[in-house]
């Protein structure tokens, strides 16, 4: 009588224990009802291959395929119409302008850090601004003159773009970048967001004070890094990969104090609007001209020529 209330509970506990033991044994000695993630990935890949499909491509192309992809991109850009290239150049000029705008607003607005730790201020100036401007351009299919010096230049050297297509790409994108940059410079000035901070005036004055040789060489070095960013990003399939490929070279060129023609189309006019004592001649012939020429050398020769002569057909005689 005393045990009668306890017996049902003991039977329940026994049944529960046997059930758990059976489940444990079936998992240990049989196949689990679910597959690990690696198994699922392998089976999915096998199924895709068996059904004629393909597995997801690698995030980064190998070097020869990277060069081929860059040339293909140059061919496509060269075939765009004047109007298309110009319009996409407009938005790309504005995108680079936004990057410069942010760089001036953050890195150009910390004089205390610049005085105490100049290297840190340069890193801040480079990290916050221009990288996101180039990301917007690349992701949206924009037309940036500095990048086109490498991509369309390579397709021309491979014989896949004509002289006319090369000239159209460079001229239309340059003009579009210029107009877009000037438009954004005026909007930035009219917005009043920079307040009384002298960053934009100081940066513009410094750029306009460079000698022709200094501006030219800094233009070479700058577009060497910019076109490496564009080149590497063109071989990445994911947004994270493209952002990584862009961030390091672009932040480096800004921190190093190098010269980018499209960024200068925004920075120097903005400084002039805000009171920098710079003449139009100093801007156009003293800075923009040598920087542009240097950018062409940096993109086409320093970046694409080594890859073109290694993975492509530069300077090789065509078979009859």
Long-range contacts (C-beta under 8 A, 24 or more apart in sequence): 57-237, 58-237, 59-236, 59-237, 59-238, 59-241, 60-235, 60-236, 60-237, 60-241, 61-235, 63-307, 63-311, 64-311, 65-235, 66-231, 66-232, 66-234, 66-235, 67-154, 67-307, 67-308, 67-310, 67-311, 67-312, 68-311, 69-234, 69-235, 70-150, 70-151, 70-154, 70-231, 70-234, 70-235, 70-304, 70-307, 71-151, 71-154, 71-155, 71-158, 71-160, 71-312, 72-155, 73-151, 73-234, 74-148, 74-150, 74-151, 74-152, 74-153, 74-154, 74-155, 74-156, 74-160, 74-161, 75-155, 75-160, 75-161, 77-143, 77-148, 77-151, 77-152, 77-155, 77-169, 78-152, 78-155, 78-156, 78-161, 78-162, 78-165, 78-166, 78-168, 78-169, 79-161, 79-165, 80-143, 80-168, 80-169, 82-168, 82-172, 85-143, 85-168, 85-169, 85-172, 85-173, 85-176, 86-143, 86-172, 86-173, 86-175, 86-176, 87-176, 88-141, 88-142, 88-143, 88-173, 88-176, 89-142, 89-143, 89-144, 89-145, 89-172, 89-173, 89-174, 89-175, 89-176, 89-177, 89-179, 89-180, 90-176, 90-177, 90-179, 90-180, 90-183, 91-137, 91-140, 91-142, 91-180, 92-137, 92-142, 92-143, 92-144, 92-173, 92-176, 92-177, 92-180, 92-262, 93-176, 93-177, 93-178, 93-179, 93-180, 93-181, 93-182, 93-183, 93-184, 93-262, 93-265, 93-266, 94-180, 94-181, 94-183, 94-184, 95-133, 95-134, 95-136, 95-137, 95-140, 95-142, 95-180, 96-130, 96-133, 96-134, 96-137, 96-144, 96-177, 96-181, 96-260, 96-262, 96-263, 96-266, 97-133, 97-180, 97-181, 97-184, 97-185, 97-188, 97-263, 97-265, 97-266, 98-132, 98-133, 98-136, 98-184, 99-129, 99-130, 99-131, 99-132, 99-133, 99-134, 99-136, 99-263, 100-129, 100-130, 100-133, 100-263, 100-266, 100-267, 100-270, 101-129, 101-184, 101-188, 101-266, 101-270, 102-128, 102-129, 102-132, 102-133, 103-128, 103-129, 103-130, 103-254, 104-129, 104-194, 104-199, 104-200, 104-203, 104-267, 104-270, 105-193, 105-194, 105-199, 107-254, 108-197, 108-199, 108-200, 108-202, 108-203, 109-194, 109-197, 109-199, 122-254, 122-255, 122-256, 122-257, 123-251, 123-255, 125-254, 125-255, 126-250, 126-251, 126-252, 126-253, 126-254, 126-255, 126-256, 127-247, 127-251, 127-255, 129-254, 130-250, 130-251, 130-253, 130-254, 130-260, 130-263, 131-243, 131-246, 131-247, 131-250, 131-251, 134-226, 134-229, 134-230, 134-246, 134-250, 135-242, 135-243, 135-246, 138-230, 138-233, 138-234, 138-242, 138-246, 139-239, 139-242, 143-169, 143-172, 143-173, 143-176, 143-177, 144-173, 144-177, 144-230, 144-262, 145-170, 145-173, 145-174, 145-177, 145-261, 145-262, 145-295, 146-223, 146-226, 146-227, 146-260, 146-261, 146-262, 146-295, 146-299, 147-226, 147-227, 147-230, 147-299, 148-173, 149-223, 149-227, 149-295, 149-296, 149-298, 149-299, 149-300, 150-223, 150-227, 150-230, 150-231, 150-299, 150-300, 150-303, 150-304, 151-230, 151-234, 153-296, 153-299, 153-300, 153-304, 154-300, 154-304, 154-307, 154-308, 154-312, 157-304, 157-308, 157-312, 157-313, 157-314, 158-308, 158-312, 158-313, 158-314, 159-313, 159-318, 174-261, 174-292, 177-262, 177-265, 178-265, 181-262, 181-265, 181-266, 181-269, 182-265, 182-266, 182-269, 184-266, 185-265, 185-266, 185-267, 185-269, 185-270, 185-273, 186-269, 186-273, 188-266, 188-270, 189-270, 189-273, 189-274, 194-274, 200-267, 200-270, 200-271, 200-274, 200-276, 201-271, 201-274, 201-275, 201-276, 202-271, 203-267, 203-271, 204-267, 204-268, 204-270, 204-271, 204-272, 204-276, 204-278, 205-271, 205-276, 205-277, 205-278, 207-259, 207-264, 207-267, 207-268, 207-287, 208-268, 208-276, 208-278, 208-282, 208-283, 208-286, 208-287, 210-259, 210-286, 210-287, 212-286, 212-290, 213-290, 215-259, 215-286, 215-287, 215-290, 215-291, 215-294, 216-290, 216-291, 216-293, 216-294, 217-294, 218-257, 218-258, 218-259, 218-291, 218-294, 219-258, 219-259, 219-260, 219-261, 219-290, 219-291, 219-292, 219-293, 219-294, 219-295, 219-297, 219-298, 220-294, 220-295, 220-297, 220-298, 220-302, 221-253, 221-256, 221-258, 221-294, 221-298, 222-253, 222-258, 222-259, 222-260, 222-291, 222-294, 222-295, 222-298, 223-260, 223-294, 223-295, 223-296, 223-297, 223-298, 223-299, 223-302, 223-303, 224-298, 224-299, 224-302, 224-303, 225-249, 225-250, 225-252, 225-253, 225-258, 226-250, 226-253, 226-260, 226-295, 226-298, 226-299, 227-298, 227-299, 227-302, 227-303, 227-304, 228-303, 231-303, 231-304, 231-307, 259-287, 259-291, 259-294, 260-291, 260-295, 261-288, 261-291, 261-292, 261-295, 264-288, 264-291
